[in-house]
Amino acid sequence: MKRFYTFRIVLLALLLIGLSVGTVLFYQHQLYFCLMFALLGIVVVIVLLCYMQHRSVNLILRMVESLRYNDFSLSFSTERKNELESTLRKEINEVVANFRQQLAFHQEQYQYYGTLLDTVDCCLVVIDKDLQVQWMNKSAIHELTGYQIHSLEELDELNEGVSRQIVSLIPGEVKVVRLHKGDLIQEMAVTATVYATATDNLRLINLKNIRSVLEENELEAWQKLVRVLTHEIMNSITPISSLSETLVERMDKVDKDEHDEEMIRKGMLTISRRSKGLLDFVMNYRQLSRIPSPVMTPVRVGDMMDSIRGLFSNDAILFQVEDENRILNIDRSQIEQVIINLLKNAKEACEGKTHPEIIVSTHYSTKQKIFQLEVTDNGYGILPEVQDKVFIPFFTTKRNGSGIGLSLCRQIMSLHGGSISMKSEVDQGTSFVLKFLLS
């Protein structure tokens, strides 16, 4: 094909030269009629050369235009064309098809890595030198703000100055920052990686929520402690209780002074009674380390609320259920126990109030896919200095409290993949919020 094309070009060039020479000769010999035909031949050859060049250039220009705008739908028909043009069209079609294949491959790779990055539980954010957010994965959107941010400085709404802390990170350094998302406090371990592209220097920010990990480690430590304590205490108390009962029985068979006998009997009875009380006390704490794994079943919110309402039918509790037909995949008995514990605490907090008010409300966030259940009272509130201790096992502000209720609630919510948080103001009331992440 190339030889034929070259032959045609050379032939036309020679013809053009010949016609040009003939034109000069015809002019010199005043053969004007032949001169006219020679000039006409020159024009025809030039037009033919221009036409050939124009068609080839036009095909190439159309290919370049499609590549410029990533339009790979371009395709040229090769039917009813001369051999040269047909071959050129085939070559262009192959080049465009190759680009189309490469684009499809890169799009598949982009979707693959995009999906892969969206499935990790770390918050990944890419920023440029002007702190503008170029990209963030789904975990970052969900965990940080619930929506796409355009500048890193928008995170300052969650905690003032947090953007400066992140920007000041040295690659390889790890910082822990706190982000306040509503009534939840998230502790994030932050690292940064710097890399350069052809047009800009970018920074990849990795934020990992470590609060849940810390809570799990804390709960595990407490559970281990409780198991050790209960094992040792029960091993000591059981024989004491048994021995004291035996001594009381034997005292009836031994002749003693009435006064001494009465004192010994009372002492042994006291030992027995207190040992049994302490044994019951320890048994109560053992449940902290023996919460069964939840058996998840679909539960209608309205049915669960009706069950709770029936248990507290004699109390002035207001139920504000937003969506009774909402289905939660939970262990109903465990979650009901959590709500019952919170309502009992709310009732105790309102004792002595002239107009006690307890409200159970629900809300579903479509954007964040979070179901929220809140128990609010207008009781006396919790002192600020002890608010961060209310979920610690064995801690209590009640005179006869065991200090395990709220700890059990937090463990149950953790087993459900949810969370429990509290906000309280002295003489204003307290609110406990349960949050369930729905898929």
Salt bridges, closest charged atoms under 4 A:
GLU65 OE1 - ARG68 NH1 3.80
GLU85 OE2 - ARG55 NH2 2.16
GLU85 OE2 - ARG89 NH2 2.98
ASP121 OD2 - LYS208 NZ 2.67
ASP183 OD1 - LYS435 NZ 3.42
GLU187 OE2 - ARG178 NH2 3.90
GLU187 OE2 - ARG211 NH1 3.21
GLU215 OE2 - ARG211 NE 3.58
GLU218 OE2 - ARG410 NH2 3.69
GLU220 OE2 - LYS224 NZ 3.58
GLU245 OE2 - LYS276 NZ 3.09
ASP252 OD1 - ARG265 NH1 2.72
GLU261 OE2 - ARG265 NH2 3.12
ASP303 OD1 - ARG300 NH1 2.86
ASP306 OD1 - ARG309 NH1 2.59
ASP315 OD2 - LYS347 NZ 3.35
GLU322 OE1 - HIS363 ND1 2.92
ASP323 OD2 - ARG326 NH2 3.38
GLU324 OE1 - ARG300 NH2 3.92
GLU336 OE2 - ARG332 NE 2.74
GLU348 OE1 - LYS398 NZ 2.72
ASP388 OD1 - LYS389 NZ 3.72
